[in-house]
Amino acid sequence: MSTNKVKLLLLTLAIFISGVAESAECVILLHGLARTADSMEKLETTLSGEGYSVVNVDYPSRKHSIEALANIAIEQGLEACEKQNTSKINFVTHSLGGILVRVYFNKARDVNLGRVVMLGPPNQGSQVVDNLKDVPGFELLNGPAGMQLGTNATDIPKTLGPVNFELGVIAGTQSINLILSTFLPNPDDGKVSVDATKVEGMDDFVALPTTHPFMMKNSSVIKQTVHFLKHGVFKEENES
């Protein structure tokens, strides 16, 4: 093969590789209250295997208000995605992580935002917070953000209005904390009722037999998450 043909082949290959890198989509993972990025590792591995560039953000969920955490966590994720030269940015969140996304994008942002999947989000707040926020030790365990997740009109979830992005919500219907479930309308996942996960403007919704603490590791939840990121809808039960 001539030198010119080799150069042309290498140039073509470089352009192809560059195009693939630029077209890859990024997924930012945001864990829930009092959790760490480790809790999202199974999702991280699965989404990476599906070809997404994944940023698993670890943020100090018990140290700041929701407003502060939204800036800290999401800007960290956006910066990491930008360094990877991705074409579109998606989010998969657990619990509080979903509220951070709503707060951050409540006002228009200069971000090529794709799809968002929220797992067990307290989109209408949680009656657990209403009932326990004045109990000694609650704020110590849950931080300023935990105190803001009630169902009152002044609590953060109730002040945000409809979502302005493409959203799929997955709720859990099983509980391993029967004490906390006594504060919640049934069905619930032990921290949030199924109805409280819903929000005006969401594109699709599914309730699955899983619990709040472990739903991000649940195989059915992960399959539905991948399906929504790819297609903008959840998978029907009879789909193969």
Backbone torsions as a table, in degrees:
resi	resn	phi	psi	omega
1	MET	NA	134.6	-178.1
2	SER	-68.8	160.9	179.4
3	THR	-61.2	-40.4	-179.4
4	ASN	-64.3	-38.9	178.9
5	LYS	-67.4	-37.2	177.2
6	VAL	-63.7	-45.1	179.1
7	LYS	-60.9	-42.2	179.9
8	LEU	-64.2	-41.2	179.2
9	LEU	-63.6	-43.8	179.7
10	LEU	-65.3	-39.8	178.8
11	LEU	-64.6	-43.0	178.5
12	THR	-61.6	-43.4	179.2
13	LEU	-63.3	-41.6	179.7
14	ALA	-63.1	-41.6	179.1
15	ILE	-65.6	-40.4	179.5
16	PHE	-63.4	-47.2	-179.4
17	ILE	-63.1	-41.7	178.9
18	SER	-61.7	-42.0	-180.0
19	GLY	-64.1	-39.0	178.1
20	VAL	-63.8	-43.5	-178.5
21	ALA	-63.3	-40.6	-177.5
22	GLU	-72.5	-27.0	-175.3
23	SER	-89.0	-10.5	-179.5
24	ALA	-63.0	144.1	177.6
25	GLU	-96.1	145.8	179.1
26	CYS	-102.7	142.6	174.0
27	VAL	-122.2	121.5	176.5
28	ILE	-95.6	124.8	178.0
29	LEU	-99.5	131.8	178.1
30	LEU	-125.3	116.3	-179.4
31	HIS	-73.8	176.5	-177.9
32	GLY	-94.3	-174.6	-178.4
33	LEU	-63.8	133.9	177.8
34	ALA	63.2	21.5	175.6
35	ARG	-115.3	-179.7	176.3
36	THR	-131.5	176.2	178.2
37	ALA	-61.4	-23.4	178.6
38	ASP	-58.1	-31.4	-178.1
39	SER	-67.5	-16.9	-177.7
40	MET	-105.4	11.7	-174.2
41	GLU	-63.5	-38.2	-179.5
42	LYS	-64.9	-40.9	175.5
43	LEU	-64.1	-42.1	179.9
44	GLU	-58.7	-46.9	-179.3
45	THR	-63.6	-44.3	-178.6
46	THR	-64.3	-47.3	-177.6
47	LEU	-67.2	-35.4	175.3
48	SER	-62.3	-40.5	178.0
49	GLY	-66.2	-22.7	178.0
50	GLU	-86.2	1.6	175.7
51	GLY	97.7	2.7	177.9
52	TYR	-82.8	149.5	168.4
53	SER	-86.7	119.3	-169.9
54	VAL	-112.4	133.5	174.8
55	VAL	-118.8	110.8	-178.6
56	ASN	-97.5	98.5	-172.1
57	VAL	-81.0	133.9	173.7
58	ASP	-108.8	118.3	-177.1
59	TYR	-131.7	154.9	-175.2
60	PRO	-80.8	79.2	-169.3
61	SER	-63.6	-20.6	-176.5
62	ARG	-103.2	7.1	-173.4
63	LYS	-106.9	-13.4	-173.5
64	HIS	-140.9	170.5	174.8
65	SER	-71.4	166.3	178.2
66	ILE	-60.9	-42.0	-178.9
67	GLU	-60.1	-44.2	179.8
68	ALA	-68.1	-41.3	-179.7
69	LEU	-63.9	-35.7	179.2
70	ALA	-59.0	-44.5	179.0
71	ASN	-69.4	-44.0	-178.1
72	ILE	-61.1	-53.4	-173.0
73	ALA	-72.3	-47.3	-173.2
74	ILE	-73.1	-38.7	178.2
75	GLU	-67.5	-31.8	174.2
76	GLN	-63.5	-43.3	178.7
77	GLY	-67.1	-43.2	-179.7
78	LEU	-63.1	-40.6	179.2
79	GLU	-62.2	-41.5	179.4
80	ALA	-66.1	-40.1	178.4
81	CYS	-65.0	-40.9	-178.9
82	GLU	-63.5	-35.5	178.8
83	LYS	-65.8	-25.0	-179.9
84	GLN	-91.7	3.6	173.7
85	ASN	57.6	43.2	-178.2
86	THR	-86.4	155.6	-173.5
87	SER	-87.4	-26.7	-176.3
88	LYS	-147.5	147.4	-177.0
89	ILE	-117.9	123.1	177.2
90	ASN	-113.2	165.8	177.4
91	PHE	-131.8	142.3	164.9
92	VAL	-126.7	124.3	-172.7
93	THR	-126.8	154.4	172.3
94	HIS	-119.4	128.1	171.6
95	SER	54.3	-116.8	-179.0
96	LEU	-54.0	-32.9	-179.1
97	GLY	-54.2	-35.3	178.6
98	GLY	-66.5	-37.0	178.5
99	ILE	-68.4	-34.7	176.5
100	LEU	-61.0	-41.8	178.4
101	VAL	-63.7	-43.3	179.8
102	ARG	-63.1	-41.8	179.0
103	VAL	-63.6	-46.8	-175.5
104	TYR	-64.6	-42.2	-175.9
105	PHE	-98.1	14.3	176.2
106	ASN	-63.9	-27.2	173.3
107	LYS	-113.3	150.8	-176.8
108	ALA	-58.1	135.2	178.1
109	ARG	-125.8	150.4	179.8
110	ASP	-83.8	67.9	-178.0
111	VAL	-133.6	135.5	176.1
112	ASN	-79.5	76.9	-174.1
113	LEU	-79.5	128.8	178.1
114	GLY	-94.7	-114.1	-176.4
115	ARG	-110.1	154.5	-179.7
116	VAL	-127.7	133.1	172.2
117	VAL	-117.9	125.1	178.8
118	MET	-110.5	128.1	178.6
119	LEU	-104.2	116.4	178.1
120	GLY	56.6	42.4	-177.8
121	PRO	-77.7	137.4	175.0
122	PRO	-81.7	62.8	-174.1
123	ASN	-64.1	-24.1	174.5
124	GLN	-112.1	15.5	-177.2
125	GLY	83.1	177.6	-179.4
126	SER	-131.1	132.8	177.0
127	GLN	-67.1	-17.2	174.5
128	VAL	-60.7	-43.5	178.2
129	VAL	-66.3	-42.6	178.6
130	ASP	-53.9	-42.2	-172.6
131	ASN	-86.5	-24.1	-172.2
132	LEU	-114.6	-7.5	-172.7
133	LYS	-63.1	-24.1	178.8
134	ASP	-93.2	-0.7	178.2
135	VAL	-74.9	131.7	179.3
136	PRO	-54.4	131.9	179.0
137	GLY	96.7	-16.0	-177.8
138	PHE	-62.8	-48.4	-178.9
139	GLU	-67.1	-34.8	178.1
140	LEU	-60.8	-40.4	-178.3
141	LEU	-78.6	-32.2	-171.4
142	ASN	-112.5	-11.0	176.6
143	GLY	73.0	179.6	-179.7
144	PRO	-58.2	-38.0	-178.7
145	ALA	-64.3	-39.5	179.3
146	GLY	-61.3	-32.3	179.9
147	MET	-72.0	-15.4	-175.4
148	GLN	-97.6	6.2	-172.1
149	LEU	-104.5	23.8	177.3
150	GLY	-78.2	-173.5	-176.1
151	THR	-105.2	5.0	-179.8
152	ASN	-72.6	158.7	-176.4
153	ALA	-59.8	-26.8	-179.1
154	THR	-90.4	-7.8	178.0
155	ASP	-74.1	149.4	-171.7
156	ILE	-52.0	-47.4	-177.5
157	PRO	-58.3	-31.2	-177.0
158	LYS	-82.1	-7.6	-176.5
159	THR	-100.5	0.0	-167.7
160	LEU	-94.6	-24.1	-179.6
161	GLY	75.6	-170.5	-177.8
162	PRO	-64.4	154.4	175.4
163	VAL	-76.8	151.4	-179.5
164	ASN	-119.9	34.1	177.6
165	PHE	-147.2	169.8	-177.2
166	GLU	-76.2	117.7	-169.5
167	LEU	-133.5	135.0	168.6
168	GLY	-119.2	133.7	-177.8
169	VAL	-115.0	131.7	175.7
170	ILE	-115.7	123.6	179.1
171	ALA	-108.9	151.6	175.0
172	GLY	-101.0	148.7	-176.9
173	THR	-117.6	6.5	-179.5
174	GLN	-120.4	153.0	-178.9
175	SER	-133.0	141.7	171.5
176	ILE	-110.2	3.6	178.1
177	ASN	-121.5	85.3	-174.6
178	LEU	-67.8	-24.1	177.6
179	ILE	-68.0	-49.5	179.1
180	LEU	-65.4	-32.8	-179.7
181	SER	-63.8	-23.2	178.6
182	THR	-66.4	-19.9	178.5
183	PHE	-87.2	-8.8	-169.9
184	LEU	-112.3	144.8	171.2
185	PRO	-65.3	139.2	177.4
186	ASN	-83.0	150.0	-6.2
187	PRO	-77.2	161.5	-178.7
188	ASP	-151.3	171.7	-179.9
189	ASP	-109.9	10.7	-179.1
190	GLY	99.1	-15.0	177.4
191	LYS	-131.1	-32.1	-176.0
192	VAL	-140.1	138.6	175.7
193	SER	-75.6	156.3	179.0
194	VAL	-57.8	-45.5	-179.1
195	ASP	-62.3	-33.0	-176.6
196	ALA	-74.2	-12.1	177.5
197	THR	-80.4	-18.4	-174.3
198	LYS	-78.8	154.2	179.3
199	VAL	-149.7	145.8	178.4
200	GLU	-62.6	133.8	178.8
201	GLY	100.2	-10.0	179.1
202	MET	-66.8	150.8	-175.8
203	ASP	-92.1	-29.4	179.0
204	ASP	-155.5	160.5	-176.4
205	PHE	-149.1	142.0	174.2
206	VAL	-146.6	140.8	175.7
207	ALA	-110.4	130.3	-175.8
208	LEU	-126.6	153.5	-179.1
209	PRO	-76.9	78.8	179.9
210	THR	-146.6	164.5	-176.7
211	THR	-103.5	159.2	-177.3
212	HIS	-58.3	-48.9	-174.4
213	PRO	-67.4	-23.4	-171.9
214	PHE	-120.7	6.3	-174.4
215	MET	-63.8	-31.4	-178.7
216	MET	-71.2	-10.4	175.9
217	LYS	-103.0	-5.2	-176.0
218	ASN	-74.1	130.3	-175.3
219	SER	-61.2	-40.7	179.8
220	SER	-66.8	-39.5	177.5
221	VAL	-62.2	-44.5	-178.7
222	ILE	-65.1	-41.5	178.0
223	LYS	-61.7	-42.6	179.1
224	GLN	-66.9	-35.5	178.6
225	THR	-62.6	-47.8	179.2
226	VAL	-61.5	-42.6	-178.3
227	HIS	-62.4	-41.9	-179.8
228	PHE	-67.7	-41.8	179.0
229	LEU	-59.7	-35.3	-177.9
230	LYS	-82.6	-36.8	-168.6
231	HIS	-119.8	-12.8	180.0
232	GLY	80.7	7.8	175.9
233	VAL	-144.6	160.0	174.8
234	PHE	-84.3	161.0	-176.6
235	LYS	-77.7	132.3	175.4
236	GLU	-69.2	150.4	-176.9
237	GLU	-57.5	-34.5	-176.5
238	ASN	-90.2	3.3	177.2
239	GLU	-76.3	142.9	179.0
240	SER	-82.8	NA	NA
